[in-house]
Amino acid sequence: MAKLWQGVPGSKAVSLDPDIERFLSSLSVDTRLLDEDLECSAAHAHMLGEQGILSREDSLRLCDELAVMRCEYREGKLVVDPASEDIHSFIEEELVRRLGDTGKEIHAGRSRNDQVAVAFRLHCKRAFAAAQGRTLDCLDALLDLAKGNTSTLMPGYTHLQRAQAVTLAHELMAWCAGLERDYGRFADGQARADECPLGSGALAGSGLPVDREMTAASLGFARPSRNTMDAVADRDFCVEYASAAAMLMTHLSRACEDIALWASSEYGFVCIADSASTGSSIMPQKRNPDPAELLRGKCARVIGDLTSLLALQKGLPYAYNRDLQEDKSLFFDIEDTINASLCAFAALVRAIQPQPEKMLAATRGSFIEATDLAEFLVGRSVPFRSAYQAAKAIVNQCIDRDCQIRDLDGAQIAAAHPSLQDMKFDMEELADYLRPEACVARRIQTGGPAPGKTMEEIDRLRRFVAEERGKTGA
Ligand code: ARG
């Protein structure tokens, strides 16, 4: 098929080697931008008429035909010619097929470079919004689970070692804190991507009196892009989406790692309902947390795509180069991956069935109250470092005797460190102080795990989610 960039039909244009032609074609990827390009092309055709670049009649015919093509596309009736070089060429070729000479007028004042850039940007803007909406769905699922578990005690871990008592809700709210920032990253990226490249032409705008403000406004962009070379050459908005996506997936993968650990027999902190756990083809007893594992795997993919998008642009001379055609498949891959991952994560969270007795049992026997023992001594005016040493000695004594702190008597506590000499200890009071419920209940500072504090945070985040949904309609 003759290309848009070839000369008068019949002139001695040498056709492309079929292998080169296949290699250059992006139709299989960018057909996904068909609807957006039809929308952008109509905005362009309308502007051409308003500016007197085209007659009102021709402008109207172009807009009407583009609207017809949009309807056909939505009804699945628009057949894309596989011989077109890309979806952007197809649209002009199709207009010419349908409208003859009027179709040939559509490309005045634009180039494929800004045509691609505007359709892609419109698509990306919507992708940012979709990611935000789905992130809110995950927050909802986590908040629902957290709400019923603000008093569900479990050990918190550092270095995968039992560290201090927290609650299940406290960890779930830690995941939420990351997701709330991810939401913000998508919102920030979307605001910066909200510039319209249309009218930038190949790189230098147009000598025709195109009105970039008009097309930007009619397509719902905040403004036209500020430089015509930048508009066709830079894909930083893809990188921003990709990096917000990679961070989001990293958060999901960490949460999934904990879910998988918790679902193991070694922990037993949660069961995953049948709706989200899988079996083995050979071991009938297995309940595998496959969705959590695959979510971790998908994270690797998004990190790879982000890296590819950066490498794609590194050292690229200004302005447009064909390398940039690779941006779409990478972006779409991220878009599909995070949309599916966010839906799966929300469903996985809703399938979590906490096992509070197992979590409570894990708070016992590992001296996760040792820090609180030191703090108890600080409350009795012992300097922290001495209190720490005393608590460490007390724990070691318990390990030697194979007993718990509450099994010691006051004299044994006082003997643990010179700074405790002559001090009297009421063991009932100390044992009460060291209960995991009490340890958690005292942690009432901002961001702390005390049930009341967690509940305040759940309520705040619920309001945030509702407000954001109200703003975006997501
Ligand atoms: N399919 C190309 C892309 O996606 C279209 C732009 C082609 N422009 C050009 N000057 N060759 O980047």
Residues whose N, C-alpha, C, O or C-beta is under 5 A from the ligand:
A	BS01	LIG	S26 D86 R112 N113 V116 L324 Q325
